Each structure stands twice: as structure tokens, then as C-alpha cells.
Amino acid sequence: MGKFDVSALRYLESEHFRVLMALEMGMKNHEVVPLPLISSIAGLHRGATFRVLGDLLKNRLGSYERGRRYDGYRLTIRGYDYLSLRALRAREVVGSVGNQIGVGKESDIYIAGDSDKNDVVLKFHRLGRTSFRKIKEKRDYHKKRHYCSWLYLSRIAALKEFSFLEALYKRNFPVPKPIDACRHVVVMGLVDGLTLCHVDSLPNVGEMYDKLMALIVRLARYGVIHSDFNEFNIIVTHEGEPIMIDFPQMVSIDHENAEFYFNRDVQCVRDVFKRKFDFDCDEFPKFEEIERKHNLDVEVSASGFTKQMQLDLNQAYDKGQFEAHIEEGSSETDEEDEEEESDGDYDPEELEAIQEEAEEQKDALKQENRFTNWIESAQTRLNELATAEKLDDDECPQLISMDDEQQKKYEAAIKETEQKLKELGVSDGEADDNGLEDHEDVTSANGEKYRKKKDDSRGKVTQARSIYSTGSTIAPAEIKKRLLTEKNKSKKEKLKVKGKQCAVQRGRRQNRDLLKEYEGWDF
Ligand SMILES: Nc1ncnc2c1ncn2[C@@H]1O[C@H](COP(=O)(O)OP(=O)(O)OP(=O)(O)O)[C@@H](O)[C@H]1O
């Protein structure tokens, strides 16, 4: 549960970010990006690019790899994080970055502060975290297709989450406040509370059950289904209000499996309440009773999150491993397109015109032209981004890490929140690893019995309170455990130096060809 190390950010200059951006663009259609390509996109001399890449590698923002046919550079997750943070800083959305407060299957959550030192949450989407190295090499200069990269998947997951957050927040749904999204990062308001999975007792269980069921129904009336409505994605605030988080898997109520997802969400809530609070209720919403009243799903797809993105993202989620998602997907849609086209009846003249046009297009798309066009558009895009993200602006403010003095300032606030929690009877079940020994049965003012943590919590921080705290909506021990599992996993799958054997074989082949060429020559 470490702090996000942003210290290297202040030593990086605009040319470092220029090269990082060039690497990012190159990775749209290359598994590893060769040096000449990076230097042409960045518009820097090859020697300078090489020097800058050296700095980036030292800071683990990029890595050098040997590919099947050529060697090149790859953008690391850290490099992508730095690019986003630099842009968010330039937009004055984020001013400081603090501790990690959450870790999910597909994301890392950090607490941060905006320029006015208000708490915000940074959600870094990490789709493909388990399979970065399995992504197949695929070069594609067609705009229609997307390279199956973790960069692309993480970016569209963030875009989807932000679009839904915005749409739901506007309609007064209980969700965190959407602030901004950049690349794979979503910036949102901090929810001060505990995730339902860490709540052992509630003052009024039935009321909470009703609120959650009403939320599922209200979402469906607006045309969407959460599809991951579980105890890990509901935060209970200190006022006892449930707040929904985590939307990348949300689907429209018109989805072919909508009924299944709806019932799963409902069943999830019922199971949690039965297991945790021994609360069983026969009344629960049914899919057939839902009457759609709004078109939130349509609105979100109109906000930039396209159908193709939806398709790609769903395939990635379905595969679970978030591997190459595009080959099957695109071929499916291509086949559909072809079928549609072959259905039409063309007259011979029209057919001839179409064929001529196709020939012209073929010529225009000759490898060489395509490549030049692609480089030109990448250069233009990079320059646009550089201006938008104030890359050449030396005045652009820096990101800071939290210091101890500021942390002390907020400790009082944390204690105050803990006190409130105790008063409300919302207790954190994860703080004690051994079980419930440090809990006691208490009867509330209205006569209802609930479990409450004993008073010997000795100032343990159990919830996210500020960017300066070590707190989290899930217990620090839990985050540590999850991070350790991640680490162990990556240890087991030991990194092989990818392409080393290919590079050796490539060298041998070149030597053999050279010898063949000069056969018979006498030196
Ligand atoms: N706005 C927020 N305020 C406070 N805590 C948050 C916020 N967003 C996320 N968290 C914390 O981070 C954890 C993980 O967040 P989230 O569920 O969005 O990630 P995820 O990768 O989608 O997780 P998973 O898919 O494993 O459920 C949450 O359980 C919660 O503790």
C-alpha cells in the first residue's frame, strides 16, 4: 500500500514526455517500437531520442525488448501513468498524489489532491495487467481496426466509466462526483465510508436492503444494469447512504443477457444480506416488472463511447484474461459487413465503378503511402497533444507527494470520523484478522441489536479520509495482502527475456547470408 512515487516527474523535461508520447503512439500498432520510428514521430534527432530513452529506461518508464523481427522499445504501465498524471497536472485537475487506497482486478486506486487540496480519487485502469506479454503482434495501419493493446483497453474502460459516472451523477444517482478522465485514469470524488463487504453490522438492515433494491430498479428504469452490483462495489457512507462505484461492466437493458445480469445483481444483494446480516426477504424486484422510462444507455453511447469500443471492451471482459480481443471481433463484424454488401443487387455499370474505386483505393493504400501517412498523422497528433498538455510550458506546475506535517494536520479529522462511525454503529470487520473478538453486542436507540467494535481500536485508521492519510475504504492489511498476491503471481510467471532466441537466430541468419554473399571472395 505504497505511495505513488511521483518524484521522478519533476526531473523529466518536455523532451522526455515528447518521446513517451511518441512511444505511446507507436504502440498503437507495434508491440515494440523501433528507435527510428520513435525519433520520427517525436520530431527529435535519433541521437537525442536515444539519450532520452536511456533516461526513461532508468526510471522504468519504458523498456527495451527484442522482437521477432526487430528490437525496440515498449511503454511500461508506469510510463503510461506518468503521461496521464502530467496531463492532469497541466489541466490543474490533480496537484498531489498520495497513498493507494484500493486495488481491484482491473485497477489501482490512489487518493490524491486537487490544486485546492481537496481530496480526489485516481482510478488507474489496468486492463490486460495479467497478459501484457501475451498480446499478439499485429501491425495495422487501418483506422477502422484497433490494435489489441492494453493501452487501448484501459483507455476505453476509463472512458466508459467516466461517461457513466457523468450521466448518473447528473441524474442524482448516488455515485462519486466525476471530475475528469485522461487516458486510462478516471478522477472522481472521494467517498468517505466503508465498502459493504467490510461492514459487519448496520443500524437498520431492512432499510439498506430496500435502498439497494430501489437503486437496481431505478437504474433499470433509466435503461442500464450495473452487472457487478456486489458488496465490493457499494460504499456505505457515515450517514448510512449507499454509494455505487465501478461501472465499466455496465450494460444496456436492451442487452441480450440483460435479464441474467439484472437477476444476478438482485441475487447478489440478497445473498450478501443473508450471509452477513442473516436478513432474508421474499420481496425483490423482477425483471419483467421493470418499465423503462429513460434512455441513459443511448446517451452514453452518444457521448464518445462508441459501439466498437463497447464491443472490444465486452470481449475483453468476457475473455477474462483481457487478451487479444480484436481478431475475432473484427472478423465477426467484417463478415457481417460482407454479408450485408453481398445481399445488394448492383447493376454492371455500378459494379464497374465500384471496382475502379477499389483499385484506386488499393493503390493509395500501398504499404509505403500508408506508412508515410501514418507517421504524418502521428506527428500532427503528437504536436496537438503537446500543446493541449502544455508540454513546452516550463511554468506548468509540478505534482507533489504528501509530507508528514500535512499528514498530522488530517489525523485529527480521521479520529473524528472514527468517532462518528462508532456512534452510528457501522463497524469495520476487516481490522481484526482473528475474527470478531473485539466486537460487542449493542442495542440501538430504536431497540435494534447490532454488533459494535469495542472501544480499544486505539486510533486505527479504517477508512479513506484524506490524501494525507494512510486510510482506505478497505483495510490497509487487505490491500497489502492483495498487492502481495499480485507480486507473487508476477514472480511465478518469471519474465523471460522476450525474443532473445529470435534475436540470436536473426544474428546467425544474417551471418550466414553474409558468408553466402561473399563466398569465393579472397581477402
Ligand atoms: N471514489 C472512491 N472513493 C473511495 N474509495 C474508492 C473509490 N473508488 C474506489 N474505491 C476503493 O477502491 C476499491 C476498488 O475499486 P473498484 O471496485 O472501482 O476497482 P475494480 O478494479 O473495478 O475492482 P473489482 O473489479 O475487483 O471489483 C473499492 O473497493 C474501494 O475500496
The ligand as an ORCA input file, in Angstrom:
! r2SCAN-3c Opt
* xyz 0 1
  N     -14.490      7.066     -5.202
  C     -13.954      6.244     -4.291
  N     -13.857      6.628     -3.004
  C     -13.322      5.828     -2.067
  N     -12.850      4.591     -2.324
  C     -12.913      4.127     -3.571
  C     -13.474      4.930     -4.627
  N     -13.407      4.214     -5.773
  C     -12.845      3.032     -5.451
  N     -12.554      2.950     -4.133
  C     -11.918      1.828     -3.414
  O     -11.163      1.049     -4.321
  C     -11.630     -0.308     -4.358
  C     -11.572     -0.844     -5.775
  O     -12.353     -0.013     -6.616
  P     -13.177     -0.587     -7.862
  O     -14.156     -1.607     -7.408
  O     -13.708      0.582     -8.604
  O     -11.987     -1.286     -8.651
  P     -12.048     -2.558     -9.611
  O     -10.711     -2.791    -10.191
  O     -13.137     -2.367    -10.584
  O     -12.375     -3.686     -8.580
  P     -13.053     -5.110     -8.828
  O     -13.265     -5.275    -10.293
  O     -12.063     -6.080     -8.245
  O     -14.338     -5.013     -8.046
  C     -13.041     -0.236     -3.814
  O     -13.418     -1.435     -3.212
  C     -12.967      0.898     -2.816
  O     -12.455      0.411     -1.603
*
